[in-house]
């Protein structure tokens, strides 16, 4: 199929896909490089965001720790921690006022609660919307004894109403709580706890960014989510987050569990609190801006296809136009128009090809003219040779006959024979013409047979039969007489009895003229007949031998009439021979 395609289609088949492939590969690698650069850039930005978040959270956490340490070291608080449990747990008003003044200066912290068996509940709420549960309820609900015995004197947790235990009445806000054990500075025994709380929304504002698709999660050391930028995952375990492709085996290796095919992430750990800040962003949204490259690549590819088709079509047309001119000229040249020449204005390879073609056509025309002229001269020479062979041979036989007749019959017979001989010479010469009427050719045959009958008066009889429509039919001269001579010499002379007969017949069969020369002579042996048939059909010179006259007649009718003329031989040993000429019917 490819080999049969036009050149223009082949150019398009190679040119357009090559450009499209180049653009597609370029666009693909541009997209990959841009995507990689954006991911790297975003990872750097996320790492910076995580560091900023850690810095803000560390500041808040440090402030909370500082407040708890300040209260822990306050003499009034230490006095309360060391007083007798049975003293009634009275708390002086000046202690409450000092705590209130401290909390007012810390807008992040909304709640402050002190639990101890040495004094009554001390609590502060800067909005006054909630109240802490009593100490006895706290002991049972939160396992106070476990908290004070924990080696860690500070711990962070989150309170989500309806999901986790709550130590407050009257509000539904999510809280971030710092729980610190209060120890006596004298005995270093745990004597109470201080709980400092923040509204999770205020806590979130300290690290949240204005990027809608950027998600940040603050994870405690126990894997609980203390806060996240969406507010959906507070109080859940880190394993519940939808970012992971693998189980989270360690918070330190949390980035390794992220599904990197869907999310771009950064992870920072706080050395102060042990918190982990995880920053993630959907890869699809991150790469949405690269869709412009995809669509731009597709648009360029489509535009290139159209432009490539137009350019390749135009370029192919420029190339093929002169080639088509040469092809059209070649077809005319194949049909025999040897005057063909193409005019090309270009001087490139195609122009040189056209010049070469013109030179070739001109040279072939000259060669054909030379060969045609040579063949005509050769055929004329062959005809003249034949005529020179026929006439002396015939003249020799005729003179012998005239001498024999003069001795036997007297002057009148000699006169008739000489007359016939003169007519034969007259028709043979025919003023130098090569084409004569069939009627003249048959007159020559009649005179020849008359002379042969005078030679064999009792052995030879003949008949000439011609259709009236063929009287003026013209043909090359000396086509029939050599056939009649062969019939006499090779057919009639060879028989012993006096029954020799030659019949010459010419008739019209459709658009063909049929000329038959038939004798009842000795016939031709099968092997020799096969060679003669090959001679008259194929024109094989190697089989010519003594049959120069037959080959000459065959070549002359082919030269004059082409493939429209043919010659055939039929013969039976001891029964005779028939030679048939088939010529196209033409009127002159």
Secondary structure, DSSP 8 states (H G I E B T S, - for coil): -TTTS-HHHHHHHHHHHHHHHHHHHHHHHHHHHHHHHHHHHHHHHHHHHHHHHHHHHHHHHHHHHHHHHHHHH-HHHHHHHHS-GGG-----HHHHHHHHHHHHT-TTEEEEEEE-TTS--EEEESS---EE--HHHHHHHHTHHHHHHSS-SEEEEEE-TTTS---EES----EEEEEEEEE-TTT--EEEEEEEEEEHHHHHHTT--S-TTEEEEEE-TTSBEEEETTSSSTTSBGGGSTTBSS----GGGGGGGB-TTTEEEEEEE-TTT--EEEEEEEHHHHTGGGHHHHHHHHHHHHHHHHHHHHHHHHHHHHHHHHHHHHHHHHHHHHTT-TT--------SHHHHHHHHHHHHHHHHHHHHHHHHHHHHHHHHHHHHHHHHHHHHHHHHHHHHHHHHHHHHH-HHHHHHHHHHHHHHHHHHHGGG-SEEEHHHHHHHHHHHHHHHHHHSTTTEEEEEEE-GGGTT-EEESSSSHHHHHHIIIIIITT-SSS-EEEEEEEEEETTEEEEEEEE-SS---HHHHHHHHHHHHH--GGG-TT-HHHHHHHHHHHHHHGGG-EEEEEEETTTEEEEEEEEE----
